[in-house]
Amino acid sequence: MIIAKLLRGFMDGSLSTMGIVIGAYAASGPVIIAAAVGGTLANGISNALSAYSSSEAEQYSEMRSIEDAMVSKELKGSAIERTIRKETLISSAADGLATIVGGTIPIIPYLFLKLPQSMYLAAGLVIGMIFLIGIYLGLVSKRNILLSALKMAIFGAVIAAVVYFIQSIIAPE
């Protein structure tokens, strides 16, 4: 489950930040970097908080079901509750941190290159990373590895193309 959280967070962070850096293409490099860093941090923190809240609610609902089945025992302060708290914190931290790490990928080219090369490299890096994640998912699910990887890369390319198209309509050069 923690691997799934890490992959989901990484893909979310990298794809959403790729959207920011492509969508802000008409701005200067420092503005794009600032927007991308702000978006990455907000997305990571938001993912951590939402993962924590939803996981905690789900875990406590299960704990209440166990309590109901036990008739007279309350599990507050028990080893079960401590495990719930620990698992909830770990999974939400993993989700948030993976989102931030993934979000840094499309920012890196803007630190070293000028436009438009930075935008193309950012999109290429993200698409390449999610292609690799697709390979991993194909291996884990014992499905066609190449098809899984290509599907992920196509999703990333479509996101990049749609955001670029919208950006070019809203803020043409």
Secondary structure by P-SEA (a helix, b strand, c coil): caaaaaaaaaaaaaaaaaaaaaaaccccaaaaaaaaaaaaaaaaaaaaaaaaaaaaaaaaaaaaaaaaaaccccccccaaaaaaaaaaaaaaaaaaaaaaaaaacccccccccccaaaaaaaaaaaaaaaaaaaaaaaaaacccaaaaaaaaaaaaaaaaaaaaaaaaaaccc
